[in-house]
Amino acid sequence: MEKIDLSKLTKHFDYKWIALSPDYKRIVSSGKSLQEVMEKIKEKDRNKVVFHKVIPMGYAPLSL
């Protein structure tokens, strides 16, 4: 399997949800919540995209 680098594609979508095409080459939809993104996509097309939450590069969550 080929490694996929989404950093260039997602650089303007920090902290947002996106829907990616099945080949991971384009963003089909974006929004502040998963619900918002899903509402923008026709129900019959929801199985044809990959939903992803964009976390900024260099972000490291704090573990307590």
Distance bins in CASP14 RR format, pairs under 12 A and 6 or more apart:
PFRMAT RR
TARGET T0000
AUTHOR 0000-0000-0000
RMODE 2
METHOD distances of the structure
MODEL  1
1 24 0 0 0 0 0 1 0 0 0 0 0
2 23 0 0 0 0 0 1 0 0 0 0 0
2 24 0 0 0 0 1 0 0 0 0 0 0
2 25 0 0 0 0 0 1 0 0 0 0 0
3 24 0 0 0 0 0 1 0 0 0 0 0
4 10 0 0 0 0 0 1 0 0 0 0 0
4 20 0 0 0 0 1 0 0 0 0 0 0
4 21 0 0 0 0 0 1 0 0 0 0 0
4 22 0 0 0 0 0 1 0 0 0 0 0
4 23 0 0 0 0 1 0 0 0 0 0 0
4 24 1 0 1 0 0 0 0 0 0 0 0
4 25 0 0 0 0 1 0 0 0 0 0 0
4 50 0 0 0 0 0 1 0 0 0 0 0
4 52 0 0 0 0 0 1 0 0 0 0 0
5 11 0 0 0 0 0 1 0 0 0 0 0
5 24 0 0 0 0 1 0 0 0 0 0 0
5 25 0 0 0 0 0 1 0 0 0 0 0
5 57 0 0 0 0 0 1 0 0 0 0 0
6 12 0 0 0 0 0 1 0 0 0 0 0
6 13 0 0 0 0 1 0 0 0 0 0 0
6 18 0 0 0 0 1 0 0 0 0 0 0
6 20 1 0 0 1 0 0 0 0 0 0 0
6 21 0 0 0 0 0 1 0 0 0 0 0
6 23 0 0 0 0 0 1 0 0 0 0 0
6 24 1 0 0 1 0 0 0 0 0 0 0
6 25 0 0 0 0 1 0 0 0 0 0 0
6 26 0 0 0 0 0 1 0 0 0 0 0
6 27 0 0 0 0 1 0 0 0 0 0 0
6 50 0 0 0 0 0 1 0 0 0 0 0
6 52 1 0 0 1 0 0 0 0 0 0 0
6 53 0 0 0 0 0 1 0 0 0 0 0
6 54 0 0 0 0 1 0 0 0 0 0 0
6 55 0 0 0 0 0 1 0 0 0 0 0
6 57 0 0 0 0 0 1 0 0 0 0 0
7 13 0 0 0 0 0 1 0 0 0 0 0
7 14 0 0 0 0 0 1 0 0 0 0 0
7 24 0 0 0 0 0 1 0 0 0 0 0
7 54 0 0 0 0 1 0 0 0 0 0 0
7 55 0 0 0 0 0 1 0 0 0 0 0
7 56 0 0 0 0 0 1 0 0 0 0 0
7 57 1 0 0 1 0 0 0 0 0 0 0
7 58 0 0 0 0 0 1 0 0 0 0 0
8 24 0 0 0 0 0 1 0 0 0 0 0
8 25 0 0 0 0 0 1 0 0 0 0 0
8 26 0 0 0 0 0 1 0 0 0 0 0
8 27 0 0 0 0 0 1 0 0 0 0 0
8 57 0 0 0 0 0 1 0 0 0 0 0
9 18 0 0 0 0 1 0 0 0 0 0 0
9 20 0 0 0 0 1 0 0 0 0 0 0
9 21 0 0 0 0 0 1 0 0 0 0 0
9 23 0 0 0 0 0 1 0 0 0 0 0
9 24 1 0 0 1 0 0 0 0 0 0 0
9 25 1 0 0 1 0 0 0 0 0 0 0
9 26 1 0 0 1 0 0 0 0 0 0 0
9 27 1 0 0 1 0 0 0 0 0 0 0
9 28 0 0 0 0 0 1 0 0 0 0 0
9 30 0 0 0 0 0 1 0 0 0 0 0
9 52 0 0 0 0 0 1 0 0 0 0 0
9 54 0 0 0 0 1 0 0 0 0 0 0
10 16 0 0 0 0 1 0 0 0 0 0 0
10 17 0 0 0 0 0 1 0 0 0 0 0
10 18 1 0 0 1 0 0 0 0 0 0 0
10 19 0 0 0 0 0 1 0 0 0 0 0
10 20 0 0 0 0 1 0 0 0 0 0 0
10 24 0 0 0 0 0 1 0 0 0 0 0
10 26 0 0 0 0 0 1 0 0 0 0 0
10 27 1 0 0 1 0 0 0 0 0 0 0
10 30 0 0 0 0 1 0 0 0 0 0 0
10 52 1 0 0 1 0 0 0 0 0 0 0
10 53 0 0 0 0 0 1 0 0 0 0 0
10 54 1 0 1 0 0 0 0 0 0 0 0
10 55 0 0 0 0 1 0 0 0 0 0 0
10 56 0 0 0 0 1 0 0 0 0 0 0
10 57 0 0 0 0 1 0 0 0 0 0 0
11 18 0 0 0 0 0 1 0 0 0 0 0
11 27 0 0 0 0 0 1 0 0 0 0 0
11 54 0 0 0 0 1 0 0 0 0 0 0
11 56 0 0 0 0 1 0 0 0 0 0 0
11 57 0 0 0 0 1 0 0 0 0 0 0
12 18 0 0 0 0 0 1 0 0 0 0 0
12 27 0 0 0 0 1 0 0 0 0 0 0
12 30 0 0 0 0 1 0 0 0 0 0 0
12 31 0 0 0 0 0 1 0 0 0 0 0
12 54 0 0 0 0 1 0 0 0 0 0 0
12 56 0 0 0 0 0 1 0 0 0 0 0
13 19 0 0 0 0 0 1 0 0 0 0 0
13 20 0 0 0 0 0 1 0 0 0 0 0
13 27 1 0 0 1 0 0 0 0 0 0 0
13 29 0 0 0 0 0 1 0 0 0 0 0
13 30 1 0 1 0 0 0 0 0 0 0 0
13 31 0 0 0 0 1 0 0 0 0 0 0
13 32 0 0 0 0 0 1 0 0 0 0 0
13 37 0 0 0 0 0 1 0 0 0 0 0
13 52 0 0 0 0 1 0 0 0 0 0 0
13 53 0 0 0 0 1 0 0 0 0 0 0
13 54 1 0 1 0 0 0 0 0 0 0 0
13 55 0 0 0 0 0 1 0 0 0 0 0
13 56 0 0 0 0 1 0 0 0 0 0 0
13 57 0 0 0 0 0 1 0 0 0 0 0
14 30 0 0 0 0 0 1 0 0 0 0 0
14 31 0 0 0 0 0 1 0 0 0 0 0
14 32 0 0 0 0 0 1 0 0 0 0 0
14 53 0 0 0 0 0 1 0 0 0 0 0
14 54 1 0 1 0 0 0 0 0 0 0 0
14 55 1 0 0 1 0 0 0 0 0 0 0
14 56 1 0 1 0 0 0 0 0 0 0 0
14 57 0 0 0 0 1 0 0 0 0 0 0
14 58 0 0 0 0 0 1 0 0 0 0 0
14 59 0 0 0 0 1 0 0 0 0 0 0
15 30 0 0 0 0 0 1 0 0 0 0 0
15 31 0 0 0 0 1 0 0 0 0 0 0
15 32 0 0 0 0 1 0 0 0 0 0 0
15 33 0 0 0 0 0 1 0 0 0 0 0
15 53 0 0 0 0 1 0 0 0 0 0 0
15 54 1 0 0 1 0 0 0 0 0 0 0
15 55 1 0 0 1 0 0 0 0 0 0 0
15 56 1 0 0 1 0 0 0 0 0 0 0
15 59 0 0 0 0 1 0 0 0 0 0 0
16 27 0 0 0 0 1 0 0 0 0 0 0
16 29 0 0 0 0 0 1 0 0 0 0 0
16 30 1 0 1 0 0 0 0 0 0 0 0
16 31 1 0 1 0 0 0 0 0 0 0 0
16 32 1 0 0 1 0 0 0 0 0 0 0
16 33 0 0 0 0 1 0 0 0 0 0 0
16 34 0 0 0 0 0 1 0 0 0 0 0
16 36 0 0 0 0 1 0 0 0 0 0 0
16 37 0 0 0 0 1 0 0 0 0 0 0
16 51 0 0 0 0 0 1 0 0 0 0 0
16 52 0 0 0 0 1 0 0 0 0 0 0
16 53 1 0 0 1 0 0 0 0 0 0 0
16 54 1 0 1 0 0 0 0 0 0 0 0
16 55 0 0 0 0 0 1 0 0 0 0 0
16 56 0 0 0 0 0 1 0 0 0 0 0
17 27 0 0 0 0 0 1 0 0 0 0 0
17 28 0 0 0 0 0 1 0 0 0 0 0
17 29 0 0 0 0 1 0 0 0 0 0 0
17 30 1 0 0 1 0 0 0 0 0 0 0
17 31 1 0 1 0 0 0 0 0 0 0 0
17 32 1 0 0 1 0 0 0 0 0 0 0
17 33 1 0 0 1 0 0 0 0 0 0 0
17 34 1 0 1 0 0 0 0 0 0 0 0
17 35 0 0 0 0 1 0 0 0 0 0 0
17 36 1 0 0 1 0 0 0 0 0 0 0
17 37 1 0 1 0 0 0 0 0 0 0 0
17 38 0 0 0 0 1 0 0 0 0 0 0
17 39 0 0 0 0 0 1 0 0 0 0 0
17 40 0 0 0 0 0 1 0 0 0 0 0
17 41 0 0 0 0 0 1 0 0 0 0 0
17 49 0 0 0 0 0 1 0 0 0 0 0
17 50 0 0 0 0 0 1 0 0 0 0 0
17 51 1 0 0 1 0 0 0 0 0 0 0
17 52 1 0 0 1 0 0 0 0 0 0 0
17 53 1 0 1 0 0 0 0 0 0 0 0
17 54 1 0 0 1 0 0 0 0 0 0 0
17 55 0 0 0 0 0 1 0 0 0 0 0
18 24 0 0 0 0 0 1 0 0 0 0 0
18 26 0 0 0 0 0 1 0 0 0 0 0
18 27 1 0 1 0 0 0 0 0 0 0 0
18 28 1 0 0 1 0 0 0 0 0 0 0
18 29 1 0 0 1 0 0 0 0 0 0 0
18 30 1 0 1 0 0 0 0 0 0 0 0
18 31 1 0 0 1 0 0 0 0 0 0 0
18 32 0 0 0 0 0 1 0 0 0 0 0
18 33 0 0 0 0 0 1 0 0 0 0 0
18 34 0 0 0 0 1 0 0 0 0 0 0
18 36 0 0 0 0 0 1 0 0 0 0 0
18 37 1 0 0 1 0 0 0 0 0 0 0
18 38 0 0 0 0 0 1 0 0 0 0 0
18 40 0 0 0 0 0 1 0 0 0 0 0
18 41 0 0 0 0 0 1 0 0 0 0 0
18 49 0 0 0 0 1 0 0 0 0 0 0
18 50 0 0 0 0 1 0 0 0 0 0 0
18 51 1 0 0 1 0 0 0 0 0 0 0
18 52 1 0 1 0 0 0 0 0 0 0 0
18 53 0 0 0 0 1 0 0 0 0 0 0
18 54 1 0 0 1 0 0 0 0 0 0 0
18 55 0 0 0 0 0 1 0 0 0 0 0
19 26 0 0 0 0 1 0 0 0 0 0 0
19 27 1 0 0 1 0 0 0 0 0 0 0
19 28 1 0 1 0 0 0 0 0 0 0 0
19 29 1 0 1 0 0 0 0 0 0 0 0
19 30 1 0 0 1 0 0 0 0 0 0 0
19 31 0 0 0 0 1 0 0 0 0 0 0
19 34 0 0 0 0 1 0 0 0 0 0 0
19 36 0 0 0 0 0 1 0 0 0 0 0
19 37 1 0 1 0 0 0 0 0 0 0 0
19 38 1 0 0 1 0 0 0 0 0 0 0
19 39 0 0 0 0 0 1 0 0 0 0 0
19 40 1 0 0 1 0 0 0 0 0 0 0
19 41 1 0 1 0 0 0 0 0 0 0 0
19 42 0 0 0 0 0 1 0 0 0 0 0
19 45 0 0 0 0 1 0 0 0 0 0 0
19 46 0 0 0 0 1 0 0 0 0 0 0
19 47 0 0 0 0 0 1 0 0 0 0 0
19 48 0 0 0 0 1 0 0 0 0 0 0
19 49 1 0 1 0 0 0 0 0 0 0 0
19 50 1 0 0 1 0 0 0 0 0 0 0
19 51 1 0 1 0 0 0 0 0 0 0 0
19 52 1 0 0 1 0 0 0 0 0 0 0
19 53 0 0 0 0 0 1 0 0 0 0 0
19 54 0 0 0 0 0 1 0 0 0 0 0
20 26 1 0 0 1 0 0 0 0 0 0 0
20 27 1 0 0 1 0 0 0 0 0 0 0
20 28 1 0 0 1 0 0 0 0 0 0 0
20 29 0 0 0 0 1 0 0 0 0 0 0
20 30 0 0 0 0 1 0 0 0 0 0 0
20 37 0 0 0 0 0 1 0 0 0 0 0
20 41 0 0 0 0 0 1 0 0 0 0 0
20 48 0 0 0 0 0 1 0 0 0 0 0
20 49 1 0 0 1 0 0 0 0 0 0 0
20 50 1 0 1 0 0 0 0 0 0 0 0
20 51 1 0 0 1 0 0 0 0 0 0 0
20 52 1 0 0 1 0 0 0 0 0 0 0
20 53 0 0 0 0 0 1 0 0 0 0 0
20 54 0 0 0 0 0 1 0 0 0 0 0
21 27 1 0 0 1 0 0 0 0 0 0 0
21 28 1 0 1 0 0 0 0 0 0 0 0
21 29 0 0 0 0 0 1 0 0 0 0 0
21 41 0 0 0 0 0 1 0 0 0 0 0
21 45 0 0 0 0 0 1 0 0 0 0 0
21 48 0 0 0 0 1 0 0 0 0 0 0
21 49 1 0 0 1 0 0 0 0 0 0 0
21 50 1 0 0 1 0 0 0 0 0 0 0
21 51 0 0 0 0 0 1 0 0 0 0 0
21 52 0 0 0 0 0 1 0 0 0 0 0
22 28 0 0 0 0 1 0 0 0 0 0 0
22 45 0 0 0 0 0 1 0 0 0 0 0
22 47 0 0 0 0 1 0 0 0 0 0 0
22 48 1 0 0 1 0 0 0 0 0 0 0
22 49 1 0 0 1 0 0 0 0 0 0 0
22 50 1 0 0 1 0 0 0 0 0 0 0
22 51 0 0 0 0 0 1 0 0 0 0 0
23 48 0 0 0 0 0 1 0 0 0 0 0
23 49 0 0 0 0 0 1 0 0 0 0 0
23 50 0 0 0 0 1 0 0 0 0 0 0
24 49 0 0 0 0 0 1 0 0 0 0 0
24 50 1 0 0 1 0 0 0 0 0 0 0
24 52 0 0 0 0 1 0 0 0 0 0 0
25 50 0 0 0 0 0 1 0 0 0 0 0
26 49 0 0 0 0 0 1 0 0 0 0 0
26 50 0 0 0 0 0 1 0 0 0 0 0
27 37 0 0 0 0 1 0 0 0 0 0 0
27 40 0 0 0 0 0 1 0 0 0 0 0
27 41 0 0 0 0 0 1 0 0 0 0 0
27 49 0 0 0 0 1 0 0 0 0 0 0
27 50 0 0 0 0 0 1 0 0 0 0 0
27 51 0 0 0 0 0 1 0 0 0 0 0
27 52 0 0 0 0 1 0 0 0 0 0 0
27 54 0 0 0 0 1 0 0 0 0 0 0
28 37 0 0 0 0 1 0 0 0 0 0 0
28 38 0 0 0 0 0 1 0 0 0 0 0
28 40 0 0 0 0 1 0 0 0 0 0 0
28 41 1 0 0 1 0 0 0 0 0 0 0
28 42 0 0 0 0 0 1 0 0 0 0 0
28 45 0 0 0 0 1 0 0 0 0 0 0
28 46 0 0 0 0 0 1 0 0 0 0 0
28 48 0 0 0 0 1 0 0 0 0 0 0
28 49 1 0 1 0 0 0 0 0 0 0 0
28 50 0 0 0 0 1 0 0 0 0 0 0
28 51 0 0 0 0 1 0 0 0 0 0 0
28 52 0 0 0 0 0 1 0 0 0 0 0
29 35 0 0 0 0 0 1 0 0 0 0 0
29 36 0 0 0 0 1 0 0 0 0 0 0
29 37 1 0 1 0 0 0 0 0 0 0 0
29 38 0 0 0 0 1 0 0 0 0 0 0
29 39 0 0 0 0 1 0 0 0 0 0 0
29 40 1 0 1 0 0 0 0 0 0 0 0
29 41 1 0 1 0 0 0 0 0 0 0 0
29 42 0 0 0 0 0 1 0 0 0 0 0
29 45 0 0 0 0 1 0 0 0 0 0 0
29 46 0 0 0 0 0 1 0 0 0 0 0
29 48 0 0 0 0 0 1 0 0 0 0 0
29 49 1 0 0 1 0 0 0 0 0 0 0
29 50 0 0 0 0 0 1 0 0 0 0 0
29 51 0 0 0 0 1 0 0 0 0 0 0
29 52 0 0 0 0 0 1 0 0 0 0 0
30 36 0 0 0 0 1 0 0 0 0 0 0
30 37 1 0 0 1 0 0 0 0 0 0 0
30 38 0 0 0 0 0 1 0 0 0 0 0
30 40 0 0 0 0 1 0 0 0 0 0 0
30 41 0 0 0 0 0 1 0 0 0 0 0
30 49 0 0 0 0 0 1 0 0 0 0 0
30 51 0 0 0 0 0 1 0 0 0 0 0
30 52 0 0 0 0 1 0 0 0 0 0 0
30 53 0 0 0 0 0 1 0 0 0 0 0
30 54 0 0 0 0 1 0 0 0 0 0 0
31 37 1 0 1 0 0 0 0 0 0 0 0
31 38 0 0 0 0 1 0 0 0 0 0 0
31 39 0 0 0 0 1 0 0 0 0 0 0
31 40 1 0 0 1 0 0 0 0 0 0 0
31 41 0 0 0 0 0 1 0 0 0 0 0
31 51 0 0 0 0 0 1 0 0 0 0 0
31 52 0 0 0 0 0 1 0 0 0 0 0
31 53 0 0 0 0 0 1 0 0 0 0 0
31 54 0 0 0 0 1 0 0 0 0 0 0
32 39 0 0 0 0 0 1 0 0 0 0 0
32 40 0 0 0 0 0 1 0 0 0 0 0
32 53 0 0 0 0 0 1 0 0 0 0 0
32 54 0 0 0 0 0 1 0 0 0 0 0
33 39 0 0 0 0 1 0 0 0 0 0 0
33 40 0 0 0 0 0 1 0 0 0 0 0
33 51 0 0 0 0 0 1 0 0 0 0 0
33 53 0 0 0 0 1 0 0 0 0 0 0
34 40 0 0 0 0 0 1 0 0 0 0 0
34 41 0 0 0 0 0 1 0 0 0 0 0
34 46 0 0 0 0 0 1 0 0 0 0 0
34 49 0 0 0 0 0 1 0 0 0 0 0
34 51 1 0 0 1 0 0 0 0 0 0 0
34 52 0 0 0 0 1 0 0 0 0 0 0
34 53 1 0 0 1 0 0 0 0 0 0 0
34 54 0 0 0 0 0 1 0 0 0 0 0
35 41 0 0 0 0 0 1 0 0 0 0 0
35 46 0 0 0 0 0 1 0 0 0 0 0
35 51 0 0 0 0 0 1 0 0 0 0 0
36 51 0 0 0 0 0 1 0 0 0 0 0
37 45 0 0 0 0 0 1 0 0 0 0 0
37 46 0 0 0 0 1 0 0 0 0 0 0
37 49 0 0 0 0 1 0 0 0 0 0 0
37 50 0 0 0 0 0 1 0 0 0 0 0
37 51 1 0 0 1 0 0 0 0 0 0 0
37 52 0 0 0 0 1 0 0 0 0 0 0
37 53 0 0 0 0 1 0 0 0 0 0 0
37 54 0 0 0 0 0 1 0 0 0 0 0
38 45 0 0 0 0 0 1 0 0 0 0 0
38 46 1 0 0 1 0 0 0 0 0 0 0
38 47 0 0 0 0 0 1 0 0 0 0 0
38 49 0 0 0 0 1 0 0 0 0 0 0
38 51 1 0 0 1 0 0 0 0 0 0 0
39 46 0 0 0 0 0 1 0 0 0 0 0
40 46 0 0 0 0 0 1 0 0 0 0 0
40 49 0 0 0 0 0 1 0 0 0 0 0
40 51 0 0 0 0 0 1 0 0 0 0 0
41 47 0 0 0 0 1 0 0 0 0 0 0
41 48 0 0 0 0 1 0 0 0 0 0 0
41 49 1 0 0 1 0 0 0 0 0 0 0
41 50 0 0 0 0 0 1 0 0 0 0 0
41 51 0 0 0 0 1 0 0 0 0 0 0
42 48 0 0 0 0 1 0 0 0 0 0 0
42 49 0 0 0 0 0 1 0 0 0 0 0
43 49 0 0 0 0 0 1 0 0 0 0 0
53 59 0 0 0 0 0 1 0 0 0 0 0
55 61 0 0 0 0 1 0 0 0 0 0 0
END
